[in-house]
């Protein structure tokens, strides 16, 4: 069935991402006369990339992603960071946010992260429920699309119970997202689509207010780009009218990551991630595709989980994910007083998705496969530029390109 999902010309999606340039500076906060910070000094740094892309559905995209952070010899990976993304396309897609990450707040073993942003899309995919989803090539492409806005905010705290090398942290946080259908000036969903037929109009709009709590075990040697160690997180989440939500559901997440160096210099690293995520209750489609935990992602399909498959092709309340990457760091160099490390990556993404418990009881399991390779640039060890090229038999091996900031895991 995979070879008949989508015509090759249409599903090619015509995506290319162009890394135009990098711009950075490092200002020594200890001694202005020194040009390069010493290892025991604090300093500020800035990283950013302007990027372009194009797709037949979204049109030309343009924007910028920047990061400002303070490096110190005591705290890893930094004392604080502020990230900004501004991105839009000629056909009305928007993805804008500002994110902060502060360590040792009020001189306590407390880390606080926050993020506010806006998402707007005219062409999100809905091809059906769970593994039964199918973007039938004989039906017009727009039949499988829907459009919506999301304005959101998140804040979470991590309280450190035990320091590195085997760090233990308690996690608690809240996130709120207001969803409503439509585009600028037209606050309605597409009519006569699969999404419109399966989701009642009064269930597409509302506010999702979600609280989450859990525990994290962190034994990584470097948070942005680990070469050795482990990371384990277990969390529970709840959306409830008691704290203002339009929907009510319970969810859990267990994520496990491991990093194994295969040579003495840790240039070749085998990295793996396993995710078990589930939820029960009433939720909009945009919440169902989210993966819980402190690192909020979506599945299955897209630039994070299910590379090589179109975004959110297979939605489901129950998700079992396995990801593997082989990373090889082959070249490091200094440029404009900044340090860069370059790496090549091969990856495999595998998922099993179920729409709900009823589908799970039917034992209808189909492995969802994506694979490919990529390139990484680590900028001062804290700013990771990721370029991936993914393939999948589900998409008739048509390549999909991703230009993102940060490793998937």
N, C-alpha and C positions, 0 to 999 in steps of 0.2 A: 504493500500500500504506500510505502514511502516514496516511490518513484512517481506517484501520480498526485502529489500534493499541490503542486503549483506549476504553472508554465515557467520554463527556465528564464525567459526574457523578463517576465514580471517579477519573479521571486529573486532575481539577481539583485534587486533593490538598489542597484547602481551606487552603492555606498563606497566612498573613498574618504579617508581622513588624512589631512595634510598637516604635518607638523612644520609650521612656517619658521619659527625662530624661538630662541630662549633668551630671557632677559633676567639678570640676577645681579645682586650686589650683597656684600657682607660688610657691616659697619661694626668696628670694634668698640664695645661700650666701656672698655677698661682704659685703653690708651689710644687716642686718636692718631698718634704718629706711627703706630704699627700698621702695616698694610695687611698682614696675615695673622689671624688670631692664633695664639699659642694654645696648646692642648688644655691648659688649666685656666683658660679665660672664657668669659661669656661674650657672645656676640649675637647680633641680629642678622637675619638673612631673608632674602626674598626670592621666590621662584615663580615663574609664570610661563604659559604657552598660549599664544593665539592659535586658533584652530578653525579649519573649514571642513565642511562635509557636504555631500549631496546625496539625495535619494529621490527616486521617482515619486514617492508618496509625500515626502516632507519638503522637497525643494532644496534650495541652497541653505546651508546652516553656517552660522558664523558666531564667534564669541571669544571669550577669554576665561582662563582658569588661573588664579593666582594664589599664592600662599606666602604669608609673612610669619616668621617664627623666631623664637629666641632659643639659641643653643647654650647649654651650660655644661660644665664638666661633672655636675652632680646628678642632674635629672636626665633621664632618657625617656623618649627620644628628644624632648625639648622641655623648656619651662612653660611656654604657651605657643599656640599657633592660631592664626586667623586665616581661613580660606574663603575665597569669593569666586563664584561662578556666574557668568552672564552668558546666556546662550539662547539663540532664537533661530528660526528658519523662515524662509520666504512664504511658506504656507501656514504660518500661524502657530508653530510649536514653540514653546518656551520652557526653559529649565533654569531658574535663577535661585541662588541661595547664598547665605553667608553663614559660616560655621566657626565656632570658637572651641578651643580645647585648652584648659588651664590645669596645671598640676600644682600640688601643695598649696591649695587654697587656704588662706588665713594661717599658713604655716602648719597645717594639719595634713595627715596622710590622705588627703581628699582630692579627687580629680573631678572636675565638672565640665561637661560638654554641652553645648547648645547649638541649635540650628533652626533657622527660619527660612522659608522659601516658597516658591510658586512653581507649580507644574501645570502646563496646559498642552493638550494634545488633540489633534484632529484625526489621528489614525492609529489608536491603540488596537491591538488584536484581540478578538474573541472568536475562537474557532470551535467552541463547545466546552464540555465539562470533562475534566480529568484526562485520562488516556484515550477517551473516545473522541477527543477534539480532532477535527479534520477540516482543513481549509480546502474544500473541494475545488479542484481546478476548473470544473465546468461551470461554476457559479461566479458572477461578477465579484471582483475583489472587494468592493465597498461593502458587500453583504457581511463581511467578517470584521468590520471596523466599528469602533465607537469613539466618542469624543467627550472630554470632560476637563474641568479645572480642579486643581487641588491647591489650597493654601494651607501650609502646615507649620508647626513649631514643635521642637523637641527639647527636652532637657533631662539629663541624667547625671547621677553622681556615683563615683566609685570610692569606697572607703577601704583603705589598705589595712588588712589585718596582719600580713606578713610581707616582708620586703623580699626583693630578688636575692638569690637566683630562682627561688620557688615562691613567687608572689601569690598571695591570696587576697582577693578583694570582694567585698559585698557590693551589689549593684542595686540601684533603685532609680526609676525614672518615669517620666510621663511624656506622651506625645499626643498631639491633637491635629486632626486633618479635617478640613471642611471640603466635602466633595459636592460638585454640582455639574450637571450635564451641559454640553454646548460649547460654543466658542465665543469670542468677543462679539457682543451684540446679538447673539442668537443662543439663548440659554435652553436649548433642546437637544436631545440625542438625535442621531440619524434615525429616520423612520424606516420601516421595512427592512430591518437588519436582524441578524441572529441575536444580538445583544438586546435589542428592543423587544423581541418576541419572548425572551426568557427572563427579563428583569422588569418588574412593574415600575411605572414611572415614579410613583411616590417612594420607591425604595432606592432610587439612584442618587438622591440628594440628601445630605445630612452631615452631621458632625460626629466623627469617630474620636472618642476620648479614651485613651488606653493607658493604664498603669502597668508597670512591669517591675519585677524584682527577681534577684537571683544571686549566684555566686560565680566567681571566675578564678581559675588557677592558671597562672602564666609563668612558664619557664623558658620563654624565648630569649635568645641572646640579643636580638634587635627587633623592635616592634614593627617598623615600616617594612623591613625586608629581612626576615629571619633566615639564619643558616643552620641553626641547631635549636632543639628544644621542643616544647609542646605548649598548647593553649587549649583549655577546656572551659566551657561555659554552660551553665544550666539556668534557665529562667522560666518564669511563669508570667503570663500577661492576662489582663481582663479588661474588657470594654463593658461599661455599665451605665445605665441612665442615672445612677446615683452620683456620678461625677460628670454628668452632662452629655453622655453619648446617645446618639440616635439608635444604636444597635447594642445588642448584648451577646457577648461570647467569651469563652475561656480558651486560652492557648498555652502551649508549652514549647520549649526549644532546648535541644541538647546539641552542642557543636563541639567537635573534637578536631584539633589540628596537630600535625606532627611534622618535624623538619629533621632530616637525616643527612649530614654531610658525607659525601662519598670519597673525599680526598682530604689530606691533612691540612690544606690551605682553605678548605671550605669554599672552593670555587664551583664545585659540582654538588648540587643539593637536590634530594628527592623530597618534595613537599606534598602533603596530603591533607584533605579535609573530609570529614563525614558530618552530615547534618540530619537530625531527626526532628521534624517540626509537625505539630498538629494543632487543630482547633475544632471546637464544637460550638454551635450556636448560630445566631443570625449575624451576617456581616455583608457589606457591599463587596463587589468583585475586587475593588482596589485593595481591600484589606485581606481578602482570601489569598491573593497572590503574594503577600508579604511574608517574609521569613523573619521570625522573632529574634530576640537577642539584642545585645548592645550594638551590633553592626547590622543595621536594618538593610535587607536585600529583598529581591523579588525572584520568583521562580514559577514555572520552569521555562527557560528561554531568555536570551538576551546577553548582555555584556558581562554578567557576573556568574550566573548559574544557568548552564545550558548554552554555552557559547557554540555558535554554528546553527542555532535554531532561532527563528524570529522571536521577538520579544513576547513573553508570556503566552506562548502557544498553548501550553498545557497548564491551566489553573487547577488548583486543588487544595483542600483543607489539610490533607495529609501528604507530607513530603519526606522522601528519603533520598538523600543526595550523597554522591561520592565524587570527589574531584582529586586528580593527581596532576602534579607539574614536575617536570625535570628542568632545573634551572642551572645554567652554566654562565658564570661571570668570566668574561674573556678579556676585558680591557678596562683599565682605569686610567684617568688622566686629569690634569688640572687645566682650567681655562678661565681667564679673567679672574684669577684668584679663587676660583670655585673648583671643587672636586666632583668628578663624575665617574660612575661605574656603569659599564654596559653589560647586559646579559642577554642570552638567547634562551627561549623557553619552548618546550613542547607540553601540551596539556591534553587531558581526557576528562570530560564531564559526563557523568552517568546519573540518571534520576529515575525514580519510581514515584508516580503521583497518583493520588486517589481523590476524587472530588469530595467524598464524604465517607462516613462509616458504612453506609449502605453499599456503596460501590466497593469498599474494601472487603465486605463480607462475601461479595461475589467472586473474589479471588481473580479479578481481571487485572493482571499485571503485565505491562509492556515496558521493557527497558528503553529509556530515552537517551540517545547517545549523541555527543558532540565531541569534536577533537580538533586539534590544530597546533599552531605554533605562534610565537610572538617575539617581541623585542622589548627590553626594559632599559630605562636610563634612571639610575639612582643619583639624585642631585643632592650633594652634601648629606647623604644617607637618610634624609627626612622627606624628600620630595620625589616620589616615584612616578615616572611617566610610563604608561603601559600601552603597547600597541599589539593587538591580537588579531589573528586571522583564523576564523573557525569554519568547520565543515560539519555536515550531518547528513546521514542517509534520509532523515526526515525531510530535508530540504533539497533532495537530489544532489547533494554535495556542492551546491552553489555557495561560493565563499561569502562570508560576512566579516566585515571589518569593525574593529572597536578601538577607539583612542580614548583612554581614560586616565585618571590620576589615582595612583595607589594600586597595590597588588590586590587580587581577588581575595587572597587569604595569606 
